Every structure is written in C-alpha cells, then in structure tokens.
C-alpha cells in the first residue's frame, strides 16, 4: 500500500511540473548595424544614449499581458542576459560603464546602449536574441 501512495505522489509531482511548462515559445534574432544606432539626448543635450527600434508583431497584447519577453546580448557565441553591464578603463585611466538594456510594448521592442560618461561613442554592430514565452 505504501508503494501505491509513493507512486501516486510521484505521478502528482510529475504532472504538476508538466502543467506549469510554457505552452508556446518563439526565439527572434536581431542585429543592429553600427550605422543604425540613433543618438538621443535630453532637451539640454545631456544624458546621451543610443537606441534601435524593431517592429515585432509577435509581441501581441496577449504576450504583453500574460507572457514573458526575455532579451540577450549575443557576442562571440556567448549570450548575456539583458541588462548587460560592463565596466571599462582605457590607457588614460578613464573609467566608464556600458549598459545595454531593452523595453517593449505591443508590436515593438527598443534596445538601448548607455555609457556612464555620456561621451559620444556610438556602439558597433550588436546582435540580440529575444525569447517570447506565453
């Protein structure tokens, strides 16, 4: 009898885990060429950052409200979860941090690159992987 209860308990756990698995998933690869970054600042010409917009009809109102959108920076075969934050120092001992992040709405996604020193330094080409789960 104990074996039957153990079997039922294991089956219940297995079925419970399976029912929580995502029903749908879609992976979308995006590339931004160096010339495609748009430089933006505030009204005073300060707080410089760069952005790229992608129309993404896959982000439906259902995915937006009931799903999940995950972003990754892809570099040399390695994926880094967004936001991606790295700290740098050059030969003149100047220090800065580069942050890459994103936001999305129904039908579109924006990717941002911000350097903490706000120097005009457009990003090079970058690749991203967007994962939609619903």
N, C-alpha and C positions, 0 to 999 in steps of 0.2 A: 504494500500500500504506500509506503514511503517513497518508493521508486516512481509510482504514478504521480504523486504530488510534486516530486522533483521534476519530472518530465513536463508536467503542466506549467510549473513555474518557469522553466527554461523556455518553453514554447511561448509563454506570455511575454517574456522579456524580448525574445527574438521578434515577435510580431509587433510589439510596441516600438522597437527601434526601427523596424522597417516602415511603419506607418508615418514616421516623422521625416523620412527621407524626402528631398525635394522632388517634385513631380516633373519639373522642366528646368533645363539649364541651357544657356547659349553663351558661347565664347566669341568675342569680337576682337580682332586685332586692328589696332590703329597706328598710323605713322604720321608724324609731324615733321616736315622738312624744315631746315633752318630758316628758309625764307617765309615760311607760313606762320611763324610766331608773330603775334600782334602785340606791340609795346603799348602799355597803358600806364597812366599816372592819375593821381587825383587832380582836382581843379587847380591846385597850386603848382602842379608839375612835379610833385614829390611822390614818394612811395611807389616807385616803378616796379612793374611786374610784366610778365609775358603770358599770353593766353592763346589757346587754339580751341575753336568750337567745331563740334561734329554733330550733324543731324543724325539722330539714332531713333528711327521709328520703332525699334524693338523695345524701347522703354515706353511701354503703354501705361495708361493710367492704372491698370491692374498691377503691373510690375512695380510702378512707383509706390503704390499704396500698400501692396501686400507681398512684395518680393524683396529682393536684395540686389544691389548693384555694387560689385567689388572691382577695384582698379589696381593694376600692377604696372610698374615701370619695368620694361624689359631691356636689359643691357648685357651684351656678350653672353647670351644664353642663360642669364640669371634673371629671375623675377623678384622684384622688391615690392611689397605691399605699399600702396599709397595711403597716407602721405609718406613720401620718401624724403628723408632729411640727411644731408651730409655736410660735414664741416671741412673747410679748406684753409690752407695757408700758402701764400706764394713766396718767391725768393726774397721779396722785400718785407717779409713778415706781416703782410696784410692778412687779416683773418676775416672770413665770412662764412655764412651758412647758406646752402641752396635747399629750398623746399619745393617739392613737386607735389601738387595735390589736385583734386578734381571736385566738381559738383555736377549734379544732373537734375533734369526736370523731365517731364513727359516729352518725349520726342527729341531730346538733345543732351549732350554732355560737353562740359568745358574742362580743359586741362590747364593748369597754371604752373608757372615757374617763377619763384621769387628769390632774389638774392638779398641777404640781410643787409648788405652795404648799399643796395639800391643803385649800384653802378650800371650804366648802360652796357649790358653784356648779353646780347641775345643768345638763347640756347642753340645748340647744334641740333641736328635731326634727332628725334627721340621716338621710341616705339613703346606702345602700351598694349595691355591686354585687359579687356573689360569682360567680366563674368556676370551674367544676369541669371538669377535664380528665382523661380516662382513656383 
